[in-house]
Amino acid sequence: MRIREMAGIVDAEIIQGAFEDAELAGGYTSDLLSDVMAHAKAGEALITIQAHKNTVAVASLIGAPAIVVCNGRPVPEDMVEAARDEGIAIVRTDLSQYEVSGRLWKALRG
């Protein structure tokens, strides 16, 4: 599944659209960025409510091509700019992390 397809599956709007529509290897759900650094794998979408610039830095460090911001959280412009610089997609959904994770798991396994 590619990033744009994933955005549709989780009813998300694309906030930062200057990215390569890469194939996703999976997803990793966490709000603790040190946990993400320790356990997420390259190619996985980061599913979180952490909507700030540091989230982009962590996504870049681990090789996450996309960040899914849940619960309709506002995404600050400095986060969008940082993601644009790194070529990382940001999508925002009103769904919870639980719902997003379940939908992506089902889509990737089905």
C-alpha positions in Angstrom: 0.0 0.0 0.0 1.2 3.4 -0.9 1.0 6.6 1.3 -1.9 8.2 -0.6 -3.9 4.9 -0.5 -3.2 4.7 3.3 -4.6 8.3 3.7 -7.8 7.2 2.1 -8.1 4.1 4.3 -7.8 6.2 7.5 -10.1 9.0 6.2 -7.2 11.5 6.4 -6.4 14.7 4.7 -2.9 15.2 3.3 -1.4 18.2 5.2 2.1 17.9 3.7 1.9 16.6 0.1 5.5 17.1 -1.2 6.6 13.5 -0.8 7.4 10.4 -2.9 4.3 8.1 -2.7 6.3 5.3 -1.2 5.2 1.8 -0.5 4.5 1.3 3.3 6.0 -1.6 5.1 3.7 -1.2 8.0 3.0 1.2 10.8 4.2 2.0 14.3 1.9 3.5 16.9 3.4 5.5 19.8 3.5 8.9 21.4 6.8 8.4 23.1 9.4 9.4 20.6 12.2 7.5 22.3 10.1 4.4 21.9 9.7 5.1 18.2 13.4 5.6 17.8 14.1 2.3 19.6 11.5 0.1 17.9 10.0 1.5 14.7 11.4 0.3 11.4 12.2 2.1 8.2 9.3 2.2 5.8 6.7 2.2 8.5 4.2 5.1 8.9 4.4 6.7 12.3 0.9 6.9 14.0 0.8 9.4 16.8 -0.8 12.4 18.4 2.5 14.2 18.7 2.1 17.1 16.3 5.3 19.0 16.5 8.7 19.5 14.7 10.5 16.8 16.9 8.1 14.2 15.5 9.5 14.9 12.0 13.1 14.7 13.2 12.4 11.2 14.7 10.5 10.1 11.6 13.5 11.2 9.5 15.9 9.4 11.8 14.1 6.1 11.5 13.2 6.4 7.8 9.4 6.7 8.3 8.0 8.1 5.0 4.7 9.3 6.6 3.3 10.6 9.9 -0.4 10.0 10.7 -1.6 12.6 13.2 -4.7 11.3 14.9 -7.6 12.8 16.8 -7.8 15.8 14.5 -4.9 17.5 16.2 -3.8 20.8 14.7 -0.5 20.5 12.8 1.8 23.6 13.3 3.4 25.2 10.3 6.9 24.6 11.5 6.1 20.8 11.5 4.8 21.1 8.0 7.9 22.9 6.8 10.2 20.4 8.5 8.4 17.5 6.9 8.5 19.2 3.5 12.3 19.6 3.8 12.6 15.9 4.7 10.1 14.7 2.1 7.9 13.1 4.8 4.1 13.0 4.3 1.9 14.3 7.0 -1.7 13.2 7.0 -4.3 14.1 9.7 -7.4 12.1 10.6 -10.1 12.5 13.2 -9.8 8.8 14.0 -8.0 7.5 17.1 -4.7 5.8 17.1 -6.5 2.5 17.8 -8.8 2.9 14.8 -6.0 3.9 12.5 -3.7 1.1 13.6 -6.5 -1.5 13.1 -7.5 -0.2 9.7 -3.9 -0.3 8.5 -3.2 -3.7 10.0 -6.2 -5.1 8.2 -5.4 -3.4 4.9 -1.8 -4.6 5.0 -2.7 -8.2 6.0 -5.8 -8.6 3.9 
